[in-house]
Amino acid sequence: MSGDKTGKLPRKTYEKELLRLQTELVKLQEWVRAEGARLVVVFEGRDAAGKGGTIKRVTEHLNPRVARIAALPRPTERQRTQWYFQRYIEHLPAAGEIVLFDRSWYNRAGVEHVMGFCTKQEYELFLRQCPQFERMLVEDGILLRKYWFSVSDEEQQDRFRRRLQDPLRRWKLSPMDLESITRWEDYSRAKDEMMVHTDITEAPWYVVESDDKRRARVNMIAHLLDSVPYDDVPPPVIELPERPESTGYQRPPRELRTYVPDHAARL
């Protein structure tokens, strides 16, 4: 795919390819449902790296009963006493389901480790157990895909500035985001260490260059589709029934109902 003078994927090219890929995602969804497959997609990366926008494009035309997003809040006091992976296991898919983890168990290798929210012993235990945990998932038949969205420090800073100025996106700028600016190298070291321990043959990491959001989205979706051996499942034959003859039903008078004001008429 070619880019414009700024190196970004042209919008028309992006929109055309995105629609094609989203059509294939629907086919993938129907294959997952028909085959009883279980697909887990992990989205990780720095703050403002483009994970959320990519997840939206992945799920835009999918059935929420088949494909769901798991974006877990901070653990409760009870969950803090559980085995670390326990609360994530609750969100794993059953047969015929797709789960997209917007952040995942890798919180322990990133935010928790860098910010001191876990002990050194808990962090080291995670690095030992995570590969075993993921091997168990794969051995049980789960299709596990892990994507790391990589953004440069300059681009991240620009995105933070745009969020600060945009009232529709200001909520995305959390105290943790601001803290990540001053801890760039700490997060880089944590990511490198995480990759050393968890980039395993059974569940490798795939890095998505995301300074260009459009390019990152189509690259990630295309790779996901290429990595799953799905087939085109023929849709069931559906025929619309004939509407029966009226039996005399009449709607109640409009005055008996409260309607939403026609705001559009004032535009």
C-alpha positions as CSV (number, residue, x, y, z in Angstrom):
1,M,0.0,0.0,0.0
2,S,1.3,3.4,-0.9
3,G,1.4,6.4,1.4
4,D,1.0,10.2,0.9
5,K,3.7,12.8,1.2
6,T,3.5,12.5,5.0
7,G,4.0,8.8,4.9
8,K,0.5,8.1,6.1
9,L,-1.9,5.7,4.3
10,P,-4.3,7.8,2.2
11,R,-7.8,7.9,3.7
12,K,-9.5,6.6,0.6
13,T,-7.1,3.7,0.3
14,Y,-7.6,3.0,4.0
15,E,-11.3,3.1,4.0
16,K,-11.6,0.8,1.0
17,E,-9.2,-1.8,2.5
18,L,-10.8,-1.5,5.9
19,L,-14.2,-2.3,4.5
20,R,-12.8,-5.3,2.7
21,L,-11.1,-6.5,5.9
22,Q,-14.2,-6.0,8.0
23,T,-16.1,-8.1,5.5
24,E,-13.6,-10.8,6.0
25,L,-13.9,-10.4,9.8
26,V,-17.6,-11.2,9.5
27,K,-16.7,-14.4,7.7
28,L,-14.2,-15.2,10.4
29,Q,-16.9,-14.7,13.0
30,E,-19.3,-17.0,11.2
31,W,-16.5,-19.7,11.0
32,V,-15.8,-19.3,14.7
33,R,-19.4,-19.8,15.5
34,A,-19.9,-22.7,13.1
35,E,-16.8,-24.5,14.1
36,G,-17.1,-23.9,17.9
37,A,-13.7,-22.3,17.8
38,R,-12.4,-20.1,20.6
39,L,-10.3,-17.0,19.6
40,V,-8.5,-14.7,22.1
41,V,-6.8,-11.6,20.8
42,V,-4.6,-9.6,23.2
43,F,-4.0,-5.9,22.6
44,E,-1.1,-4.4,24.4
45,G,1.2,-1.4,24.0
46,R,1.9,2.0,25.3
47,D,-0.8,4.6,26.2
48,A,-2.2,6.3,23.1
49,A,-0.6,3.6,20.8
50,G,-3.9,3.1,19.0
51,K,-5.2,-0.1,20.6
52,G,-8.7,1.2,21.3
53,G,-9.3,2.6,17.9
54,T,-8.2,-0.7,16.3
55,I,-10.5,-2.7,18.6
56,K,-13.4,-0.5,17.5
57,R,-12.7,-1.2,13.9
58,V,-12.4,-4.9,14.5
59,T,-15.7,-5.2,16.3
60,E,-17.6,-2.5,14.3
61,H,-19.7,-5.0,12.2
62,L,-19.4,-8.1,14.4
63,N,-22.2,-9.7,16.5
64,P,-21.6,-8.6,20.2
65,R,-23.0,-12.0,21.2
66,V,-20.0,-13.7,19.4
67,A,-17.2,-11.1,19.7
68,R,-16.9,-9.2,22.9
69,I,-14.3,-6.9,24.5
70,A,-12.8,-7.6,27.9
71,A,-11.5,-4.3,29.4
72,L,-11.1,-5.1,33.1
73,P,-11.1,-2.4,35.8
74,R,-8.5,-2.4,38.5
75,P,-8.9,-5.5,40.8
76,T,-11.1,-5.5,43.9
77,E,-9.7,-6.3,47.3
78,R,-11.0,-9.9,47.0
79,Q,-9.4,-10.3,43.5
80,R,-6.1,-9.1,44.9
81,T,-6.0,-12.2,47.1
82,Q,-6.7,-14.6,44.1
83,W,-4.3,-16.3,41.8
84,Y,-3.2,-13.5,39.5
85,F,-4.6,-15.0,36.3
86,Q,-7.9,-16.0,37.9
87,R,-10.0,-12.9,37.1
88,Y,-8.9,-13.1,33.4
89,I,-9.8,-16.7,33.1
90,E,-13.5,-15.8,33.8
91,H,-13.5,-13.8,30.5
92,L,-12.0,-16.5,28.3
93,P,-14.3,-17.6,25.4
94,A,-16.5,-20.6,25.2
95,A,-17.1,-22.5,22.0
96,G,-18.0,-20.1,19.1
97,E,-16.8,-17.0,20.8
98,I,-14.2,-14.3,20.2
99,V,-12.7,-12.2,23.1
100,L,-10.6,-9.1,22.5
101,F,-8.6,-8.2,25.6
102,D,-8.1,-4.4,25.7
103,R,-5.2,-4.7,28.1
104,S,-4.8,-8.2,29.6
105,W,-2.8,-10.2,32.2
106,Y,0.2,-8.3,30.9
107,N,-0.7,-5.4,33.2
108,R,1.5,-7.1,35.7
109,A,4.6,-6.9,33.4
110,G,3.9,-3.3,32.5
111,V,2.0,-0.8,34.6
112,E,2.0,-2.8,37.8
113,H,5.7,-3.5,37.6
114,V,6.8,0.0,36.6
115,M,4.5,1.8,39.0
116,G,5.2,-0.4,41.9
117,F,1.7,-1.8,42.2
118,C,3.1,-5.4,42.7
119,T,6.1,-6.7,44.5
120,K,9.3,-7.9,42.9
121,Q,8.3,-11.5,43.8
122,E,4.9,-11.2,42.2
123,Y,6.5,-9.8,39.1
124,E,9.0,-12.5,38.8
125,L,6.4,-15.2,39.5
126,F,4.3,-13.7,36.6
127,L,7.2,-13.9,34.2
128,R,7.6,-17.6,35.1
129,Q,4.0,-18.5,35.1
130,C,2.7,-16.5,32.0
131,P,4.4,-18.8,29.4
132,Q,3.0,-21.8,31.2
133,F,-0.5,-20.3,31.4
134,E,-0.5,-19.4,27.7
135,R,0.8,-22.8,26.7
136,M,-2.1,-24.3,28.6
137,L,-4.6,-22.1,26.7
138,V,-3.1,-23.1,23.3
139,E,-2.9,-26.8,24.3
140,D,-6.6,-26.7,25.2
141,G,-7.4,-25.5,21.7
142,I,-7.7,-21.7,22.2
143,L,-6.5,-19.6,19.3
144,L,-4.3,-17.0,21.0
145,R,-3.0,-13.9,19.2
146,K,-0.9,-11.2,20.9
147,Y,-0.3,-7.8,19.4
148,W,2.0,-5.1,20.8
149,F,1.2,-1.6,19.4
150,S,4.5,0.3,19.1
151,V,4.4,4.1,19.0
152,S,7.3,6.6,19.1
153,D,7.7,9.0,22.0
154,E,7.1,12.0,19.7
155,E,3.9,10.6,18.3
156,Q,2.6,9.6,21.8
157,Q,3.3,13.1,23.0
158,D,1.4,14.6,20.1
159,R,-1.6,12.3,20.8
160,F,-1.6,13.3,24.4
161,R,-1.7,17.0,23.4
162,R,-4.6,16.4,21.0
163,R,-6.5,14.5,23.7
164,L,-6.0,17.4,26.1
165,Q,-7.5,19.8,23.6
166,D,-10.4,17.6,22.6
167,P,-13.4,17.5,25.0
168,L,-14.6,14.3,23.4
169,R,-11.3,12.5,24.1
170,R,-10.0,14.2,27.2
171,W,-11.4,11.4,29.3
172,K,-8.8,9.1,27.7
173,L,-6.0,11.1,29.4
174,S,-5.6,9.5,32.8
175,P,-3.0,10.1,35.6
176,M,-1.3,6.9,34.5
177,D,-1.0,8.3,31.0
178,L,0.7,11.4,32.3
179,E,3.0,9.3,34.5
180,S,4.0,7.3,31.5
181,I,5.6,10.4,29.9
182,T,8.2,10.7,32.7
183,R,8.7,6.9,32.8
184,W,9.3,6.3,29.1
185,E,12.5,4.4,29.5
186,D,11.2,2.4,32.5
187,Y,8.3,1.2,30.3
188,S,10.7,0.4,27.5
189,R,12.8,-1.8,29.7
190,A,9.7,-3.5,31.1
191,K,8.5,-4.2,27.6
192,D,11.8,-5.7,26.6
193,E,12.0,-7.9,29.6
194,M,8.4,-9.0,29.1
195,M,9.2,-10.0,25.5
196,V,12.2,-12.0,26.5
197,H,10.1,-14.2,28.8
198,T,6.7,-14.4,27.0
199,D,7.5,-14.3,23.2
200,I,7.1,-18.1,23.0
201,T,6.7,-20.4,20.0
202,E,3.2,-21.4,21.0
203,A,2.0,-17.8,21.5
204,P,4.4,-15.3,19.9
205,W,4.2,-11.5,20.1
206,Y,3.4,-9.6,16.9
207,V,4.6,-5.9,16.9
208,V,2.3,-3.4,15.1
209,E,4.0,-0.1,14.1
210,S,1.4,2.4,15.0
211,D,2.7,5.9,14.4
212,D,0.2,5.8,11.4
213,K,-3.1,4.7,12.9
214,R,-4.7,3.8,9.6
215,R,-1.7,1.7,8.5
216,A,-1.6,0.0,12.0
217,R,-5.3,-0.9,11.8
218,V,-5.3,-2.5,8.4
219,N,-1.9,-4.2,9.1
220,M,-3.1,-5.8,12.3
221,I,-6.5,-6.9,11.0
222,A,-4.9,-8.4,7.9
223,H,-2.4,-10.3,9.9
224,L,-5.1,-11.7,12.3
225,L,-7.1,-12.9,9.3
226,D,-4.1,-14.5,7.7
227,S,-3.2,-16.2,10.9
228,V,-6.5,-18.0,11.4
229,P,-7.4,-20.9,8.9
230,Y,-11.0,-19.9,8.6
231,D,-13.3,-20.9,5.7
232,D,-16.2,-19.0,4.2
233,V,-19.3,-20.5,5.8
234,P,-22.4,-20.3,3.5
235,P,-25.1,-18.2,5.2
236,P,-28.4,-20.0,5.9
237,V,-31.2,-19.5,3.3
238,I,-33.7,-17.0,4.7
239,E,-37.0,-16.1,3.1
240,L,-39.2,-13.3,4.4
241,P,-42.7,-14.6,5.2
242,E,-45.7,-12.9,3.6
243,R,-47.3,-10.4,5.9
244,P,-50.8,-11.7,7.0
245,E,-54.0,-9.8,6.2
246,S,-55.1,-7.3,8.8
247,T,-57.5,-8.4,11.5
248,G,-58.7,-4.9,12.3
249,Y,-55.9,-3.7,14.6
250,Q,-55.7,0.0,15.1
251,R,-52.9,2.0,16.8
252,P,-53.9,4.0,19.9
253,P,-54.1,7.8,19.4
254,R,-50.7,9.5,19.4
255,E,-51.9,11.7,22.2
256,L,-51.7,8.8,24.6
257,R,-47.9,8.4,24.2
258,T,-45.0,10.7,25.0
259,Y,-42.8,11.2,22.0
260,V,-39.2,12.4,21.9
261,P,-39.1,16.0,20.6
262,D,-38.1,16.4,17.0
263,H,-34.7,18.0,17.7
264,A,-33.6,17.3,14.1
265,A,-36.3,19.7,12.8
266,R,-34.5,22.6,14.5
267,L,-31.2,21.9,12.7
